[in-house]
Amino acid sequence: MLKNINRQFLIAARPDGLLKESDFDYVETSIPEPGDGQVLVQVQMVAVEPALRGTMVEDTNNPANLQIGDVMGALAAGEVVESNNPDVPIGTRVQGLFGFADYVVSHPKAFLFSVIPDGVPMEAALYIFDTSGLTAYLGMAHVGKPQPGENVLVSGAAGAVGSIAVQLAKQAGANVVGIAGSAEKCDWLVNDLGADGAINYKLGDIDAQITALMPGGIDVYFDNVGGEILNAALGQIRLGSRLAMCGRISEYENTGPAYEPSNSANIIKFCRHMERLMLFDHQDKFPAWREAMTTMIDDGSLQYRVDMLDGFENLPRGLIRLYTGENIGKQLISIT
Ligand SMILES: NC(=O)c1ccc[n+]([C@@H]2O[C@H](COP(=O)([O-])OP(=O)(O)OC[C@H]3O[C@@H](n4cnc5c(N)ncnc54)[C@H](OP(=O)(O)O)[C@@H]3O)[C@@H](O)[C@H]2O)c1
């Protein structure tokens, strides 16, 4: 049943340093009417990821850049409740860039709009079969390509992308070490995901911890965080290594000069392949990758953990948790 208001969070301010709840404005508006060929979606679940902060800052080079007063953007999923399009009838479960809102008008041709296949849970559609899961697959299966016995290091390992990357490397028969920011996360990596070791970077001396767990050096480094952790990894890559450059969350809230890794000369000396993960350059492969991961989920060799927050009012908080490291696995917010 339709509610009579449409709750939304708008961008109230460009974030400066740490993202804050006051960077968002809560408003209540009327429910929009779908036009020709459009549908009205009632959003049920919102997915947040670290790159969203980048859409809120002034950046004319970012095509996803938002303005103050815009509805905060995010991938989300829900159900069609009004339809002017026979291809997407009422009751269809869909996902797209619906943002921080109860209701949104969309169109099947909108960027990232898709119908969620029958039998696929909404959280799996938003996580494992979308950006986070597919990026982990791209980075490990197509860039890192770990071989049995090789040393694979994953930073941000207990998060959405990292936890999948760790498991894919284990399946390839590698010696896998994850880096994360708490004892609880490190325990999960080793005891549940099968990592061979875990490093709590908040305990310091990351160099020594890497050396202890990977004495011969690193063959594959999957980087989610950049900064000092990237530099520590670069210090121990060995000849023929591969670097999957996924993200650099440690720098997203930095307002000072960008971190310059002092070990970057090792890239020229030792690295065979380094690639920035550009997921949408590989769209033709998504069906095959989704099928591969479905098989792994079905046979129990791949697990995915969702960190679900409840309540529309928690949407900004859910995004902020990524930068404070409160989430384990994929951060989603259920808003119904
Ligand atoms: N290339 C692409 O297409 C693509 C797609 C998706 C994501 N990404 C990138 O991949 C990375 C991971 O994204 P995700 O969605 O999987 O997020 P996530 O790992 O689920 O959540 C972010 C995690 O980053 C860690 N973190 C926060 N601040 C940190 C810091 N200063 N130093 C080290 N770790 C820090 C926190 O864990 P700890 O407790 O361990 O600190 C936090 O839980 C991000 O950099 C993101 O931008 C790229």
Ligand as a Chemical Component Dictionary entry (heavy atoms), coordinates in Angstrom:
data_LIG
# 
_chem_comp.id                   LIG 
_chem_comp.type                 NON-POLYMER 
_chem_comp.pdbx_formal_charge   0 
_chem_comp.three_letter_code    LIG 
# 
loop_
_chem_comp_atom.comp_id 
_chem_comp_atom.atom_id 
_chem_comp_atom.alt_atom_id 
_chem_comp_atom.type_symbol 
_chem_comp_atom.charge 
_chem_comp_atom.model_Cartn_x 
_chem_comp_atom.model_Cartn_y 
_chem_comp_atom.model_Cartn_z 
_chem_comp_atom.pdbx_ordinal 
LIG N1  N1  N 0  36.671 0.066  -8.782 1  
LIG C1  C1  C 0  35.388 -0.131 -8.578 2  
LIG O1  O1  O 0  34.605 -0.276 -9.487 3  
LIG C2  C2  C 0  34.907 -0.230 -7.160 4  
LIG C3  C3  C 0  33.659 -0.800 -6.881 5  
LIG C4  C4  C 0  33.263 -0.930 -5.544 6  
LIG C5  C5  C 0  34.100 -0.476 -4.530 7  
LIG N2  N2  N 1  35.283 0.113  -4.852 8  
LIG C6  C6  C 0  36.201 0.566  -3.789 9  
LIG O2  O2  O 0  36.550 -0.579 -3.033 10 
LIG C7  C7  C 0  36.792 -0.207 -1.689 11 
LIG C8  C8  C 0  35.924 -1.062 -0.765 12 
LIG O3  O3  O 0  34.556 -0.773 -1.013 13 
LIG P1  P1  P 0  33.420 -1.592 -0.272 14 
LIG O4  O4  O 0  32.127 -1.199 -0.879 15 
LIG O5  O5  O -1 33.783 -3.022 -0.220 16 
LIG O6  O6  O 0  33.478 -0.949 1.197  17 
LIG P2  P2  P 0  33.608 -1.763 2.537  18 
LIG O7  O7  O 0  34.970 -2.401 2.517  19 
LIG O8  O8  O 0  32.423 -2.609 2.745  20 
LIG O9  O9  O 0  33.587 -0.634 3.660  21 
LIG C9  C9  C 0  34.627 0.232  3.821  22 
LIG C10 C10 C 0  35.690 -0.331 4.790  23 
LIG O10 O10 O 0  36.904 0.383  4.583  24 
LIG C11 C11 C 0  37.669 0.331  5.764  25 
LIG N3  N3  N 0  38.283 1.634  6.018  26 
LIG C12 C12 C 0  37.665 2.805  6.282  27 
LIG N4  N4  N 0  38.579 3.780  6.467  28 
LIG C13 C13 C 0  39.798 3.192  6.326  29 
LIG C14 C14 C 0  41.136 3.664  6.419  30 
LIG N5  N5  N 0  41.418 4.947  6.695  31 
LIG N6  N6  N 0  42.149 2.772  6.228  32 
LIG C15 C15 C 0  41.881 1.474  5.957  33 
LIG N7  N7  N 0  40.639 0.965  5.860  34 
LIG C16 C16 C 0  39.614 1.821  6.034  35 
LIG C17 C17 C 0  36.716 -0.013 6.910  36 
LIG O11 O11 O 0  37.089 -1.301 7.404  37 
LIG P3  P3  P 0  38.255 -1.464 8.522  38 
LIG O12 O12 O 0  37.561 -1.756 9.804  39 
LIG O13 O13 O 0  39.023 -2.612 7.987  40 
LIG O14 O14 O 0  39.003 -0.174 8.573  41 
LIG C18 C18 C 0  35.346 -0.103 6.254  42 
LIG O15 O15 O 0  34.553 -1.117 6.797  43 
LIG C19 C19 C 0  36.512 1.275  -1.594 44 
LIG O16 O16 O 0  37.725 1.975  -1.721 45 
LIG C20 C20 C 0  35.625 1.540  -2.788 46 
LIG O17 O17 O 0  35.682 2.863  -3.238 47 
LIG C21 C21 C 0  35.698 0.246  -6.137 48 
# 
loop_
_chem_comp_bond.comp_id 
_chem_comp_bond.atom_id_1 
_chem_comp_bond.atom_id_2 
_chem_comp_bond.value_order 
_chem_comp_bond.pdbx_ordinal 
LIG N1  C1  SING 1  
LIG C1  O1  DOUB 2  
LIG C1  C2  SING 3  
LIG C2  C3  SING 4  
LIG C2  C21 DOUB 5  
LIG C3  C4  DOUB 6  
LIG C4  C5  SING 7  
LIG C5  N2  DOUB 8  
LIG N2  C6  SING 9  
LIG N2  C21 SING 10 
LIG C6  O2  SING 11 
LIG C6  C20 SING 12 
LIG O2  C7  SING 13 
LIG C7  C8  SING 14 
LIG C7  C19 SING 15 
LIG C8  O3  SING 16 
LIG O3  P1  SING 17 
LIG P1  O4  DOUB 18 
LIG P1  O5  SING 19 
LIG P1  O6  SING 20 
LIG O6  P2  SING 21 
LIG P2  O7  DOUB 22 
LIG P2  O8  SING 23 
LIG P2  O9  SING 24 
LIG O9  C9  SING 25 
LIG C9  C10 SING 26 
LIG C10 O10 SING 27 
LIG C10 C18 SING 28 
LIG O10 C11 SING 29 
LIG C11 N3  SING 30 
LIG C11 C17 SING 31 
LIG N3  C12 SING 32 
LIG N3  C16 SING 33 
LIG C12 N4  DOUB 34 
LIG N4  C13 SING 35 
LIG C13 C14 SING 36 
LIG C13 C16 DOUB 37 
LIG C14 N5  SING 38 
LIG C14 N6  DOUB 39 
LIG N6  C15 SING 40 
LIG C15 N7  DOUB 41 
LIG N7  C16 SING 42 
LIG C17 O11 SING 43 
LIG C17 C18 SING 44 
LIG O11 P3  SING 45 
LIG P3  O12 DOUB 46 
LIG P3  O13 SING 47 
LIG P3  O14 SING 48 
LIG C18 O15 SING 49 
LIG C19 O16 SING 50 
LIG C19 C20 SING 51 
LIG C20 O17 SING 52 
# 
